[in-house]
């Protein structure tokens, strides 16, 4: 059933529209499809800086209010109006009479004019302040990124410079340890060497972190033996595990290819970070490395029987300078960036990293990387 609008309902509708136009909450303007301005409310006139007489004179046209770069958007809106009667809201700028620009969101609909022609009613909302805030925010973000880039480059440079004297100290300590020394001198030199090695490890971690942060790291792809790579990590850290009385082992599944194409140095770095942490945070029990295949990826698992990680810390454990327990920094040492570096490297190698853990019962750190298996003769 079709409901016809009575004169009273029409008058009520006109009254509502008039109240909306006079409220000045939003700018309203009426024009024709050729761009001629016919009428506008006070909110719109304030937005563009023209008087009602100037608009009524017919000398103000839509294109004179529009900067040239928005003319294509306006033409598309006119095409929508001709075909559908409605132009979906879009952002643009108006040219104020003073020459200033005003950011707006505008929507347009057509209505039947008093002479049987088609008129366009524009609903215009001033968003200049919002745009200014957005621009300020963008500038602040850009400045923060520049500052962060400068910080990362500074850390990378200073860390690199620190490595040279530290390596010299370690070399001299090794030479002195080979000479005739008293037991007290031997003890002091071993303390010096251990402290220098710890400091060098921290410097290397900072260098790795800052290099990744400043986006200056590149992967080097080549064929390598995966068993030899894991074995070298095992040999490098076996002494640490033995000193703590831990059982340390590694196992590669039979279907793991012997030769793969990837970055062996970065894979070794990830494993050393994860296994080093496992040994550091495990006082008794064992640490194991397992390598499996998973959906075309290599799947590594580093397991330990150490202190574990509480559930509330597991999401942030890969964030920079984070450890499972703040007291861990004092008890175990370290900056808490090894996992951050590892997570970034894993992502660069097309994989993902995650963990399973239980407090006081240990942790399983898993990560996958993309590699290409190749035949030994190709390598």
C-alpha positions in Angstrom: 0.0 0.0 0.0 1.4 3.4 -1.0 1.2 6.1 1.7 0.6 9.6 0.3 2.2 12.5 2.2 -0.5 15.0 3.4 0.1 18.8 3.3 0.6 18.7 7.1 3.3 16.0 6.9 5.0 17.9 4.1 4.9 21.1 6.2 6.4 19.1 9.1 9.2 17.8 6.9 10.0 21.3 5.6 10.0 22.6 9.2 12.5 19.9 10.3 14.8 20.7 7.3 14.5 24.5 8.1 15.4 23.8 11.8 18.4 21.8 10.7 19.6 24.5 8.3 19.2 27.2 10.9 20.8 25.2 13.7 24.3 25.8 12.1 25.5 22.5 13.4 26.5 21.5 9.9 27.0 23.6 6.8 24.2 23.3 4.2 24.4 24.7 0.6 22.1 24.4 -2.3 23.2 24.5 -5.9 22.5 23.1 -9.4 24.2 20.4 -11.3 26.2 23.0 -13.3 27.9 24.2 -10.2 26.0 27.4 -9.5 25.4 28.3 -5.9 21.8 29.1 -5.0 21.6 29.3 -1.2 23.5 28.4 2.0 23.0 28.5 5.7 25.2 30.6 8.1 27.5 27.6 9.0 28.4 27.2 5.3 28.8 30.9 4.8 31.2 31.1 7.8 33.1 28.2 6.4 33.8 29.9 3.0 33.8 33.5 4.1 31.2 34.8 1.7 27.9 36.7 2.5 24.4 35.5 1.7 24.1 38.3 -0.8 27.2 37.1 -2.7 25.8 33.6 -2.9 22.4 34.8 -3.9 23.9 36.9 -6.7 24.9 33.8 -8.6 28.5 34.9 -8.9 29.8 32.2 -6.5 30.3 28.9 -8.2 31.2 25.5 -6.8 34.4 25.3 -8.8 35.6 28.7 -7.5 35.4 27.2 -4.0 37.4 24.1 -5.0 41.2 23.9 -5.3 42.2 22.5 -8.7 43.6 19.2 -7.3 40.0 18.3 -6.1 38.2 18.9 -9.4 38.4 15.3 -10.4 36.7 14.2 -7.1 34.0 16.8 -7.7 33.4 15.6 -11.2 33.0 12.0 -10.0 30.5 13.3 -7.4 28.5 15.1 -10.1 28.5 11.8 -12.2 27.2 9.9 -9.1 24.5 12.5 -8.6 23.3 12.3 -12.2 23.0 8.5 -12.1 22.0 7.8 -8.5 20.9 11.0 -6.9 23.4 10.7 -4.1 27.2 11.3 -3.9 28.9 9.4 -1.1 30.8 11.5 1.4 34.4 12.4 0.5 37.1 14.6 1.9 38.2 17.7 0.2 39.3 21.3 0.8 37.4 24.6 0.2 39.0 27.9 -0.7 38.0 30.5 1.9 37.4 34.0 0.6 40.6 35.0 2.4 42.6 32.5 0.4 42.9 30.0 3.3 42.0 26.4 2.9 39.4 24.6 4.9 39.3 20.8 5.2 35.8 19.4 5.0 33.8 16.1 4.7 31.0 16.6 2.2 28.0 14.6 1.1 25.5 15.6 -1.6 22.0 14.5 -2.6 19.6 15.8 -5.3 16.1 17.1 -4.7 13.4 18.4 -7.0 13.6 22.2 -7.4 10.6 24.6 -7.3 10.7 25.0 -11.1 10.9 21.3 -11.9 14.7 21.4 -12.2 17.2 19.3 -10.0 19.0 21.0 -7.1 21.9 19.6 -5.1 21.9 19.8 -1.3 25.4 19.6 0.2 26.0 18.7 3.8 29.4 20.0 4.8 31.3 19.3 8.0 34.5 21.3 8.9 37.3 19.0 9.9 40.2 21.5 9.7 41.1 21.1 13.3 41.1 17.3 13.1 43.4 17.5 10.0 45.8 19.9 11.8 46.0 17.4 14.7 46.7 14.6 12.2 49.4 16.6 10.5 51.0 17.4 13.9 50.8 13.7 14.9 52.4 12.7 11.6 55.2 15.2 12.1 55.7 13.9 15.7 55.8 10.3 14.5 58.3 11.2 11.8 60.5 13.1 14.3 60.3 10.1 16.7 61.3 7.7 13.9 64.3 10.0 13.0 65.4 10.1 16.6 65.0 6.3 16.9 67.0 5.9 13.7 69.8 8.2 15.0 69.8 6.3 18.3 70.1 2.9 16.6 72.9 4.2 14.4 74.7 5.6 17.4 74.4 2.4 19.3 75.6 0.4 16.3 78.7 2.7 15.9 79.6 2.8 19.5 79.1 -0.9 20.0 81.4 -1.6 17.0 84.0 0.7 18.4 83.9 -0.9 21.8 84.5 -4.4 20.4 88.1 -3.6 19.3 89.5 -2.7 22.7 87.6 -5.5 24.4 89.0 -8.0 22.0 92.5 -6.6 22.8 91.9 -7.0 26.5 90.8 -10.6 26.0 93.8 -11.3 23.9 96.2 -9.9 26.4 94.5 -11.8 29.2 94.9 -15.1 27.2 98.6 -14.3 26.7 99.2 -13.6 30.4 97.4 -16.8 31.4 100.0 -18.7 29.5 102.8 -17.3 31.6 104.2 -18.2 35.0 101.7 -16.7 37.5 101.0 -17.0 41.2 97.6 -18.6 42.1 96.3 -15.1 43.1 97.4 -13.6 39.8 95.8 -16.5 37.9 92.5 -16.0 39.8 92.6 -12.3 39.1 93.3 -12.8 35.4 90.5 -15.4 35.1 88.1 -12.9 36.7 89.3 -10.2 34.3 88.8 -12.5 31.3 85.3 -13.7 32.4 84.2 -10.1 33.0 85.6 -9.0 29.7 83.8 -11.8 27.9 80.5 -10.9 29.6 81.0 -7.3 28.6 81.8 -8.3 25.0 78.7 -10.4 24.8 76.5 -7.5 25.9 78.2 -5.2 23.4 77.6 -7.7 20.6 73.9 -8.0 21.6 73.6 -4.2 21.5 75.3 -4.1 18.1 72.9 -6.8 16.8 69.9 -5.1 18.1 70.8 -1.6 16.9 71.8 -3.0 13.5 68.4 -4.6 13.1 66.6 -1.5 14.4 68.4 0.7 11.9 67.4 -1.7 9.1 71.1 -2.2 8.1 71.1 -6.0 8.3 71.2 -8.2 5.3 70.8 -11.9 5.0 73.6 -13.9 3.2 72.2 -17.0 1.5 74.4 -20.0 0.6 74.3 -23.7 0.8 75.3 -25.2 4.2 75.2 -28.4 6.2 72.4 -28.1 8.8 74.0 -30.8 11.0 77.3 -29.1 11.1 75.6 -25.8 11.9 73.7 -27.2 14.9 76.8 -29.2 15.9 78.9 -26.0 16.0 76.4 -24.4 18.4 76.5 -27.4 20.6 80.3 -27.4 20.7 80.4 -23.7 21.5 78.1 -23.9 24.4 78.8 -27.4 25.8 81.4 -26.1 28.2 78.9 -23.7 29.8 76.4 -26.5 30.2 79.1 -28.8 31.7 80.1 -26.1 34.2 76.6 -26.0 35.5 76.2 -29.8 35.5 73.5 -29.8 32.9 72.8 -32.6 30.4 73.1 -31.1 26.9 72.2 -32.8 23.7 70.8 -32.2 20.2 68.8 -34.4 17.8 67.9 -34.0 14.1 65.1 -36.0 12.6 65.9 -38.4 9.8 63.9 -36.3 7.2 65.8 -33.1 7.9 67.8 -32.4 4.7 71.6 -32.5 5.0 72.3 -29.5 2.8 70.0 -26.5 2.7 70.1 -23.0 1.2 69.9 -20.2 3.7 71.8 -18.0 6.1 73.8 -20.3 8.4 75.4 -17.4 10.3 72.0 -15.9 11.3 70.6 -19.3 12.1 73.6 -20.0 14.4 73.1 -16.6 16.0 69.4 -17.5 16.8 70.4 -20.8 18.2 73.2 -19.4 20.4 70.8 -16.8 21.8 68.1 -19.4 22.6 70.5 -22.1 23.9 72.5 -19.5 25.8 69.4 -18.4 27.6 68.3 -21.9 28.2 71.6 -22.7 29.9 71.6 -19.4 31.8 68.2 -19.9 33.3 68.5 -23.6 34.1 70.3 -24.6 37.3 69.6 -28.4 37.1 68.4 -30.9 34.6 68.9 -30.6 30.8 68.9 -28.5 27.7 68.1 -30.0 24.3 68.0 -28.9 20.7 65.6 -30.6 18.3 65.3 -30.1 14.6 62.3 -31.3 12.6 60.5 -30.5 9.3 57.1 -28.8 9.5 55.0 -28.0 6.4 58.1 -27.4 4.3 59.9 -25.4 7.0 62.7 -26.3 9.4 61.3 -26.5 12.9 63.7 -25.9 15.8 62.9 -26.5 19.4 65.2 -25.5 22.3 64.0 -27.0 25.5 65.2 -26.6 29.1 64.2 -27.5 32.7 64.8 -24.1 34.1 62.8 -21.4 35.9 60.1 -21.1 33.2 58.1 -18.1 32.2 54.8 -17.0 33.8 51.8 -16.6 31.5 51.5 -12.8 31.9 55.1 -12.4 30.6 54.9 -14.6 27.5 53.5 -12.0 25.2 56.2 -9.4 26.1 59.2 -11.8 26.4 60.3 -11.0 22.8 60.1 -7.2 23.4 63.4 -5.3 23.8 65.0 -5.3 27.2 62.4 -7.7 28.7 63.1 -10.7 30.9 60.6 -13.1 32.6 61.4 -11.5 36.0 63.0 -8.2 36.7 65.1 -9.8 39.3 66.5 -12.1 36.6 68.6 -9.2 35.3 70.4 -8.9 38.6 70.6 -12.6 39.3 71.5 -13.9 35.8 72.8 -10.8 34.0 72.1 -9.8 30.4 70.1 -7.0 28.7 67.1 -9.1 27.7 67.5 -8.3 23.9 68.7 -11.7 22.7 65.1 -12.9 22.2 64.2 -9.7 20.4 67.1 -10.1 18.0 66.2 -13.7 17.5 62.5 -12.9 16.8 63.5 -10.2 14.2 65.9 -12.6 12.5 63.3 -15.4 12.4 60.8 -13.0 10.8 63.4 -12.0 8.2 64.0 -15.6 7.4 60.3 -16.2 6.7 59.4 -18.0 9.9 57.8 -17.5 13.2 58.8 -18.0 16.9 56.7 -19.0 19.9 57.1 -20.7 23.3 55.5 -23.1 25.7 56.5 -22.8 29.3 55.6 -23.8 32.9 57.0 -21.9 35.9 59.7 -23.9 37.7 59.4 -26.7 35.1 61.2 -25.2 32.1 60.4 -23.8 28.6 60.3 -24.9 25.0 61.2 -22.2 22.5 60.1 -23.0 19.0 61.0 -21.3 15.7 60.7 -22.1 12.1 62.7 -20.8 9.1 62.3 -21.1 5.4 65.2 -22.9 3.6 65.6 -24.8 0.4 66.9 -28.3 0.5 69.6 -28.9 -2.1 71.6 -31.9 -3.2 75.2 -32.2 -1.9 76.6 -32.0 -5.4 74.7 -28.7 -6.0 76.2 -27.2 -2.9 
